[in-house]
């Protein structure tokens, strides 16, 4: 594992137990996910959750589904119409969502389509029909209680853009959690955190970058706890906006500006060509970024060296190779 991502504090990620291969499904089976277990697992401590087992439903158990309105559905039996576990599921979910166990997490991976764990597009039955606009009861309580926590479903990890965005948010949120892990947060440490993420924010939109910059500029002139709460809300909201090729290209050209006095015309032309080919969709982001890293190793810049943008997550994950 790359030394830049080694940490004495384990990066904890919550996960639906069935995705780890635990036989906790209603039919006694599991939903072992190869990508999560083979690729992601070495970088995280995966903490399993199974709300339905936790409330005593057992394995195997009668299947349940969501019924009613999508804003407040009931979790009832598919075959046993007298089975209603809504109150038990909600009570457990609320308790867990605000527990130390969950507050120590840096992200959460949920099982798609589940009436307890599905993050979105969960089927909700009403009358003679059904709609896919629901959210599992556990997922709903988790996301309401921990709005900044990066949450994703295993099925959506097959999309390279969604996958990279989730992992980037997860590592960014972990870095935020580390700010006050060993010592109290100070205005200087908040300013440093923002400074290190400036190019990341630029890639997610100039408006976010500017708004958070104005907010950080008030550090020391207002209560730090309030400022930090407003900052992390804006920061995580910014990272949820997917970076585009156009925005990444702007950041890459911005980085090239720090090398303008060090590179000859041929090197500059090569970089500009690669950036433009990336913008046009002919190359993945890793290509121009790797060449920029090479030039900054030859021509170090203190400001650039601190930028998370150059190394947002472990290179072994190869997330930038497909976007």
C-alpha positions as CSV (number, residue, x, y, z in Angstrom):
1,X,0.0,0.0,0.0
2,X,1.3,3.5,-0.8
3,X,2.9,5.2,2.2
4,X,0.8,8.3,1.7
5,X,-2.3,6.3,2.7
6,X,-1.0,4.5,5.7
7,X,-2.6,5.6,8.9
8,X,-2.4,4.5,12.6
9,X,-6.1,5.0,12.7
10,X,-8.0,2.4,10.7
11,X,-10.3,3.8,8.1
12,X,-13.6,2.2,9.1
13,X,-16.4,1.7,6.5
14,X,-19.8,0.3,7.4
15,X,-21.2,-2.3,5.1
16,X,-24.3,-4.5,4.7
17,X,-23.2,-7.8,6.1
18,X,-24.4,-9.9,3.1
19,X,-21.9,-8.1,0.8
20,X,-19.1,-9.6,2.8
21,X,-20.4,-13.1,2.2
22,X,-22.2,-13.5,5.5
23,X,-25.2,-15.7,5.0
24,X,-27.8,-13.3,6.5
25,X,-30.2,-12.9,3.7
26,X,-33.9,-13.8,4.2
27,X,-33.3,-17.0,2.2
28,X,-30.1,-18.0,4.1
29,X,-27.8,-16.8,1.2
30,X,-25.4,-13.9,0.8
31,X,-24.4,-11.3,-1.8
32,X,-20.6,-11.6,-1.7
33,X,-19.2,-8.7,-3.8
34,X,-15.9,-9.4,-5.5
35,X,-14.8,-5.8,-6.0
36,X,-15.5,-4.8,-2.4
37,X,-13.8,-7.9,-0.9
38,X,-10.9,-8.3,-3.4
39,X,-10.1,-4.7,-4.2
40,X,-11.4,-2.4,-1.5
41,X,-11.1,-4.5,1.6
42,X,-7.2,-4.3,1.9
43,X,-7.6,-0.5,2.4
44,X,-10.3,-0.4,5.0
45,X,-11.7,-2.0,8.1
46,X,-15.2,-3.1,7.0
47,X,-17.8,-3.0,9.8
48,X,-20.8,-5.3,9.1
49,X,-24.4,-4.3,9.7
50,X,-27.6,-6.4,9.1
51,X,-30.6,-4.5,10.5
52,X,-33.1,-7.4,9.9
53,X,-31.0,-9.9,11.8
54,X,-30.2,-7.3,14.5
55,X,-33.9,-6.9,15.4
56,X,-34.2,-10.7,15.8
57,X,-35.8,-11.8,12.5
58,X,-33.4,-14.7,12.1
59,X,-32.1,-16.6,9.1
60,X,-33.9,-17.8,7.1
61,X,-36.9,-15.4,7.7
62,X,-40.1,-14.3,6.0
63,X,-39.2,-11.8,3.2
64,X,-40.4,-8.2,3.7
65,X,-41.1,-5.3,1.4
66,X,-42.0,-1.6,1.7
67,X,-45.6,-0.6,1.3
68,X,-47.4,2.8,1.5
69,X,-46.1,6.2,0.7
70,X,-42.4,6.6,-0.2
71,X,-42.0,9.3,2.5
72,X,-43.0,6.9,5.3
73,X,-43.4,3.4,4.1
74,X,-44.1,0.3,6.2
75,X,-41.9,-2.8,6.2
76,X,-44.3,-5.7,6.0
77,X,-44.3,-9.4,5.1
78,X,-44.5,-10.3,1.5
79,X,-46.5,-13.5,2.2
80,X,-47.5,-13.0,5.9
81,X,-49.7,-9.9,5.8
82,X,-49.7,-9.7,9.6
83,X,-45.9,-9.3,9.8
84,X,-45.0,-5.6,10.3
85,X,-41.4,-4.9,11.5
86,X,-41.5,-1.1,10.7
87,X,-41.3,0.1,14.3
88,X,-38.5,-2.4,15.3
89,X,-36.5,-1.5,12.2
90,X,-36.8,2.2,12.7
91,X,-36.0,2.1,16.4
92,X,-32.8,0.0,15.8
93,X,-31.8,2.1,12.8
94,X,-32.2,5.4,14.8
95,X,-30.2,4.0,17.7
96,X,-27.4,2.8,15.4
97,X,-27.3,5.9,13.2
98,X,-26.4,8.1,16.1
99,X,-24.1,5.6,17.9
100,X,-20.4,5.8,18.5
101,X,-20.1,2.8,16.2
102,X,-21.4,4.7,13.3
103,X,-19.8,8.1,14.1
104,X,-16.4,6.4,13.9
105,X,-17.1,5.4,10.3
106,X,-15.7,7.3,7.3
107,X,-18.2,5.8,4.8
108,X,-20.9,3.2,4.3
109,X,-21.6,0.6,1.5
110,X,-25.2,-0.5,1.3
111,X,-27.0,-3.4,-0.4
112,X,-29.1,-2.1,-3.3
113,X,-32.8,-2.7,-3.5
114,X,-33.1,-3.9,0.1
115,X,-36.1,-2.7,2.1
116,X,-33.8,-2.0,5.0
117,X,-30.5,-1.1,3.3
118,X,-31.3,0.2,-0.1
119,X,-30.0,3.8,-0.7
120,X,-32.3,4.7,-3.5
121,X,-34.8,3.4,-6.1
122,X,-36.1,0.8,-3.6
123,X,-39.5,-0.6,-4.7
124,X,-42.4,0.7,-2.7
125,X,-45.8,-1.1,-3.2
126,X,-49.1,0.8,-3.1
127,X,-52.4,-0.5,-4.1
128,X,-52.1,-2.6,-7.2
129,X,-48.8,-1.0,-8.3
130,X,-45.3,-0.2,-7.2
131,X,-42.8,2.6,-7.7
132,X,-39.0,2.7,-7.4
133,X,-38.7,5.9,-5.4
134,X,-38.2,4.5,-1.9
135,X,-35.2,4.2,0.5
136,X,-34.6,1.3,2.9
137,X,-35.6,2.1,6.5
138,X,-32.0,1.7,7.9
139,X,-30.5,3.7,5.0
140,X,-33.0,6.5,5.5
141,X,-32.2,6.9,9.2
142,X,-28.4,6.6,8.6
143,X,-28.4,9.3,5.9
144,X,-30.6,11.6,8.0
145,X,-28.5,11.3,11.1
146,X,-25.1,11.4,9.3
147,X,-25.7,13.7,6.3
148,X,-21.9,14.2,5.6
149,X,-21.0,10.5,5.7
150,X,-20.2,9.2,2.2
151,X,-22.8,6.5,1.4
152,X,-23.0,4.3,-1.7
153,X,-24.6,1.1,-3.0
154,X,-22.5,-1.8,-4.2
155,X,-24.3,-1.8,-7.6
156,X,-23.3,1.7,-8.4
157,X,-19.6,1.0,-7.8
158,X,-19.6,-0.5,-11.3
159,X,-19.8,3.0,-12.7
160,X,-16.2,4.4,-12.8
161,X,-17.3,8.0,-12.1
162,X,-19.5,7.1,-9.2
163,X,-16.9,4.7,-7.8
164,X,-14.1,7.3,-7.9
165,X,-16.3,9.9,-6.4
166,X,-17.3,7.7,-3.5
167,X,-13.8,6.7,-2.7
168,X,-12.5,10.3,-3.0
169,X,-15.2,11.5,-0.6
170,X,-14.5,8.6,1.8
171,X,-10.8,9.5,2.1
172,X,-11.6,13.2,2.3
173,X,-14.0,12.7,5.1
174,X,-11.5,10.5,6.9
175,X,-8.9,13.3,6.7
176,X,-11.5,15.7,8.1
177,X,-12.2,13.3,11.0
178,X,-8.5,13.1,11.7
179,X,-8.3,16.9,12.2
180,X,-9.6,16.6,15.7
181,X,-8.5,13.0,16.4
182,X,-5.3,13.7,18.3
183,X,-5.6,17.4,19.1
184,X,-8.3,20.1,19.1
185,X,-9.2,21.8,15.9
186,X,-7.8,25.2,15.5
187,X,-8.3,28.0,12.9
188,X,-4.8,27.3,11.5
189,X,-5.5,23.6,11.0
190,X,-8.9,24.4,9.4
191,X,-7.1,26.8,7.0
192,X,-4.5,24.2,6.2
193,X,-7.1,21.5,5.5
194,X,-8.8,23.9,3.0
195,X,-5.5,24.9,1.4
196,X,-4.6,21.2,0.8
197,X,-8.0,20.6,-0.9
198,X,-8.1,23.7,-3.0
199,X,-7.5,22.0,-6.3
200,X,-9.9,19.2,-5.4
201,X,-12.6,21.8,-4.8
202,X,-11.8,23.5,-8.1
203,X,-12.4,20.2,-9.9
204,X,-15.9,20.0,-8.4
205,X,-16.8,23.6,-9.3
206,X,-15.4,27.1,-8.9
207,X,-18.5,28.3,-7.0
208,X,-17.8,25.7,-4.2
209,X,-14.1,26.7,-4.2
210,X,-14.9,30.4,-3.9
211,X,-17.7,30.0,-1.2
212,X,-15.6,27.8,1.0
213,X,-12.6,30.1,0.6
214,X,-14.7,33.1,1.8
215,X,-15.9,31.0,4.7
216,X,-12.4,30.0,5.8
217,X,-11.2,33.6,5.6
218,X,-13.4,34.3,8.6
219,X,-11.5,31.8,10.8
220,X,-10.6,33.4,14.0
221,X,-13.4,35.9,13.9
222,X,-16.3,33.6,14.8
223,X,-16.9,30.5,17.0
224,X,-14.8,27.7,15.5
225,X,-17.4,25.0,16.2
226,X,-20.0,26.8,14.1
227,X,-17.5,27.6,11.4
228,X,-16.3,24.0,11.2
229,X,-19.9,22.7,11.0
230,X,-20.7,25.1,8.1
231,X,-17.4,24.2,6.4
232,X,-17.8,20.4,6.4
233,X,-21.4,20.8,5.2
234,X,-20.2,22.8,2.2
235,X,-17.1,20.7,1.6
236,X,-18.9,17.4,1.5
237,X,-21.7,18.9,-0.6
238,X,-19.1,20.2,-3.1
239,X,-17.5,16.7,-3.4
240,X,-20.9,15.1,-4.1
241,X,-21.0,17.2,-7.3
242,X,-19.2,15.1,-9.9
243,X,-16.1,16.6,-11.4
244,X,-16.3,16.9,-15.2
245,X,-13.6,16.6,-17.9
246,X,-13.8,20.3,-18.5
247,X,-13.3,21.1,-14.8
248,X,-10.5,18.6,-14.5
249,X,-8.9,20.1,-17.5
250,X,-9.0,23.6,-16.0
251,X,-7.2,22.2,-12.9
252,X,-4.6,20.5,-15.0
253,X,-3.9,23.7,-16.9
254,X,-3.7,25.5,-13.5
255,X,-1.1,23.1,-12.4
256,X,0.8,23.5,-15.6
257,X,1.0,27.2,-14.7
258,X,3.3,26.4,-11.8
259,X,5.8,24.8,-14.3
260,X,5.9,27.5,-16.9
261,X,9.3,28.7,-15.9
262,X,10.8,25.2,-15.6
263,X,9.6,23.4,-18.8
264,X,10.8,24.0,-22.3
265,X,8.4,24.6,-25.2
266,X,8.3,20.9,-26.2
267,X,7.4,19.7,-22.7
268,X,4.7,22.4,-22.4
269,X,3.3,21.4,-25.8
270,X,3.2,17.8,-24.8
271,X,1.4,18.5,-21.6
272,X,-1.1,20.8,-23.3
273,X,-1.8,18.1,-25.9
274,X,-2.4,15.4,-23.3
275,X,-4.7,17.7,-21.3
276,X,-6.7,18.5,-24.5
277,X,-6.9,14.8,-25.4
278,X,-8.2,14.1,-21.9
279,X,-10.8,16.9,-22.2
280,X,-12.0,15.4,-25.5
281,X,-12.4,11.9,-23.9
282,X,-9.5,10.3,-25.8
283,X,-7.4,9.6,-22.6
284,X,-8.1,8.9,-19.0
285,X,-7.2,11.4,-16.3
286,X,-4.3,9.4,-15.1
287,X,-2.3,10.1,-18.2
288,X,-1.8,13.9,-18.0
289,X,-1.8,13.7,-14.2
290,X,1.1,11.2,-14.2
291,X,3.2,13.4,-16.5
292,X,2.5,16.4,-14.2
293,X,3.6,14.4,-11.2
294,X,6.8,13.5,-13.1
295,X,7.6,17.2,-13.8
296,X,6.8,18.2,-10.2
297,X,9.3,15.6,-8.9
298,X,11.9,17.2,-11.1
299,X,10.8,20.8,-10.2
300,X,9.3,20.7,-6.7
301,X,6.8,23.3,-5.6
302,X,5.8,23.5,-1.9
303,X,2.2,24.6,-2.6
304,X,1.6,21.9,-5.2
305,X,3.3,19.2,-3.0
306,X,0.6,19.7,-0.4
307,X,-2.3,19.4,-2.8
308,X,-4.5,16.3,-2.3
309,X,-5.6,16.5,-5.9
310,X,-2.4,14.9,-7.1
311,X,-2.9,11.8,-4.8
312,X,-6.6,11.7,-3.8
313,X,-6.6,7.9,-3.0
314,X,-4.3,4.9,-3.2
315,X,-2.9,4.4,-6.8
316,X,-3.3,0.7,-6.4
317,X,-7.1,1.2,-6.7
318,X,-6.5,2.6,-10.3
319,X,-9.6,4.8,-10.0
320,X,-8.2,7.5,-12.2
321,X,-7.4,5.1,-15.0
322,X,-11.1,4.9,-16.1
323,X,-12.4,8.5,-15.8
